Amino acid sequence: MRTVILENIDTPFAEVVQNSAIGYVVPHSVYPAGYHCDPSQPLPFAGIAAQKHHIGLDMGKSGVRVKTLDDVPLDVVGKLFKRVKAKKFIALYEAAVPPSARKTAKTENPTATKKTAAKKRVAKRT
């Protein structure tokens, strides 16, 4: 499956390994803003994961799970990856995620901010 994807994926996308799975992302060199949930991460596009009982191909909010590689219609996977261009993917992403929802690299994680504030309150008391 990886070979078929690499033969058909648009050049700006990059292959990475994240969380022990193969992923395809828009690198920071192409899209410096990164992923809105964590701008230090590149913008994710698709991922492949081999699990104990299945192989998973995930593209955003949709995924496909198959028992064996023989169950994968590789020609369809190739056509799918060939069809999606990085520039169009970025445009769709930006249309779906409003600028107000996008974090910048300097924006703090709200959970971390709450923890920091709590630590400061405790430190003041002592």
C-alpha positions in Angstrom: 0.0 0.0 0.0 2.8 2.4 0.9 4.4 1.9 -2.6 1.1 2.7 -4.3 0.7 5.8 -2.2 4.2 7.1 -2.8 3.8 6.5 -6.5 0.6 8.6 -6.6 0.8 11.2 -3.8 1.3 14.9 -4.7 4.9 16.0 -4.3 4.4 18.6 -1.5 3.1 15.9 0.8 5.8 14.2 2.9 5.9 10.8 4.5 6.5 10.7 8.2 6.4 8.2 11.1 4.2 9.3 14.0 3.0 7.2 16.9 4.5 4.1 15.3 2.4 4.6 12.1 3.2 5.9 8.7 1.6 9.3 8.0 1.4 11.7 5.1 1.5 15.4 6.0 1.9 18.8 4.6 5.3 19.8 6.0 6.0 23.1 7.7 8.1 24.1 4.7 4.9 24.1 2.6 2.4 25.1 5.3 4.2 26.9 8.1 1.1 27.3 10.3 1.0 23.6 10.9 -1.9 21.6 12.5 -4.4 23.9 14.3 -4.6 21.6 17.3 -0.8 21.7 17.7 1.1 24.1 15.4 4.4 22.4 16.1 3.1 19.4 14.2 2.8 19.4 10.4 -0.7 19.4 8.8 -1.9 15.7 8.7 -3.4 14.3 5.6 -3.5 10.5 5.8 -2.1 7.6 7.9 -1.6 3.9 7.7 -1.5 1.7 10.7 -1.0 -2.0 11.0 -2.9 -3.3 14.0 -3.2 -6.9 15.4 -6.4 -7.7 13.6 -6.5 -5.1 10.8 -4.8 -2.6 8.6 -6.2 0.9 8.9 -6.0 3.8 6.3 -7.2 7.0 7.9 -7.9 10.3 6.1 -9.2 12.8 8.6 -12.6 11.9 10.0 -12.9 8.9 7.8 -11.1 5.6 7.9 -10.9 2.2 6.2 -10.1 -1.0 8.1 -9.3 -4.2 6.3 -8.3 -7.6 7.5 -5.5 -8.2 5.0 -3.7 -6.3 2.3 -5.4 -8.6 -0.2 -8.7 -6.8 0.8 -7.3 -3.4 -0.3 -8.2 -2.2 -3.8 -4.8 -0.7 -4.5 -5.9 0.8 -7.8 -8.6 2.8 -5.9 -6.1 3.9 -3.2 -3.8 5.1 -6.0 -6.5 7.0 -7.7 -7.6 8.6 -4.4 -4.1 9.8 -3.6 -3.4 11.0 -7.1 -6.7 13.0 -7.1 -5.9 15.0 -4.0 -3.5 17.9 -4.6 -1.7 19.5 -1.6 -2.8 23.1 -2.6 -6.4 22.1 -2.8 -6.2 20.1 0.5 -4.8 23.2 2.3 -7.6 25.3 0.9 -10.2 22.9 2.1 -8.6 22.7 5.5 -8.5 26.5 5.8 -12.1 26.7 4.8 -13.1 24.1 7.4 -11.1 25.5 10.3 -11.7 29.2 10.8 -8.7 31.5 11.7 -10.1 32.0 15.2 -9.8 28.3 15.8 -6.2 28.0 14.6 -3.5 28.4 17.2 -0.2 29.9 16.6 3.1 28.4 17.8 3.1 31.0 20.6 -0.5 30.2 21.8 -0.5 28.2 25.0 -2.5 25.1 25.6 -5.5 26.1 27.7 -5.1 23.0 29.9 -1.5 23.9 30.5 -2.4 27.5 31.2 -4.9 26.4 33.9 -2.3 24.1 35.5 0.3 26.9 35.5 -2.2 29.3 37.1 -3.0 26.7 39.8 0.7 26.2 40.5 1.2 30.0 40.9 -1.8 30.2 43.3 -0.3 27.4 45.4 3.1 29.0 45.4 1.6 32.3 46.5 0.0 30.6 49.6 3.3 29.2 50.8 
